[in-house]
Amino acid sequence: MPDDNMQQCAAQVLDTMHLIMRSIGNEIRNRTPSELSMQQFRGILAIHINKGASLSDIAEHLGSTVSSASKMVDGLVDRGLIERTTDPDDHRKLVLALTDEGKSTMDTIDLLALNCLSGKLSPLSANECAIINLAMNVIRSAFMQSPTEDARR
């Protein structure tokens, strides 16, 4: 069981993460012409990050049923943002990938998110930015441990 200091640290990270995601989400919704729902955005992001993702991979990432993920994917396919192909190693499995339009949409959203964060962080001093960079590196390294190390915890 984590000690109180670790719990407080985790709560701070979680609270900050939620605040940042809400801020970015609002900015993206207000400025993105693609009119993606946050669930659709998360689906596209999951496909972007997990090359060769299957429908069940996306459902798991979204915390939804395969049926719900399938309906969302259908809509994104209809809009030309993603495509379904057959896995060359297993013809029963469908693989999802971003189309060129989907990649362009992701690039636009990434740029909006980066600009939003840059704007929010612009009042900070160079020392405060250095502290944030150090903290982000520490957090990133904690999450990049191998799966076997995570399983032992």
Helices and strands as residue ranges (DSSP letters): H 4-31, H 38-49, H 55-62, H 66-78, E 82-87, E 90-98, H 100-121, H 126-143, H 147-151
